[in-house]
């Protein structure tokens, strides 16, 4: 279920929760996270990540040894 009811960037009420690959750049290296769940605004294309998604991004990009706050 979507946790956002309105896009913080454009105000749209069309936020969608999706699970699809996410590509990130870490220095010169490109990393693809295969099934990352996040919320996307179909109007402005802004993407929003919850804590679970951020932990997955850190793990894929920096490994499990990275310290988290």
TAFENDA-V652494 format. One record per backbone hydrogen bond with DSSP energy under -1.0 kcal/mol. CO is the residue of the C=O (numbers start at 1). NH is the residue of the N-H. E is the energy in kcal/mol with one decimal. If there is no record, write none. Layout:
BEGIN
((CO/NH/E) (CO/NH/E))
END
This chain:
BEGIN
((7/11/-1.9) (12/7/-3.1) (16/40/-2.8) (18/38/-2.5) (20/36/-1.4) (22/33/-3.1) (24/31/-3.2) (26/29/-2.2) (29/26/-3.3) (31/24/-3.0) (33/22/-2.3) (36/20/-1.7) (38/18/-3.2) (39/48/-3.3) (40/16/-2.5) (41/45/-1.9) (46/41/-2.6) (48/39/-2.5) (50/54/-2.3) (51/55/-2.4) (52/56/-2.0) (53/57/-2.4) (54/58/-2.5) (55/59/-2.5) (56/60/-2.5) (57/61/-2.6) (58/62/-3.2) (59/63/-1.5))
END
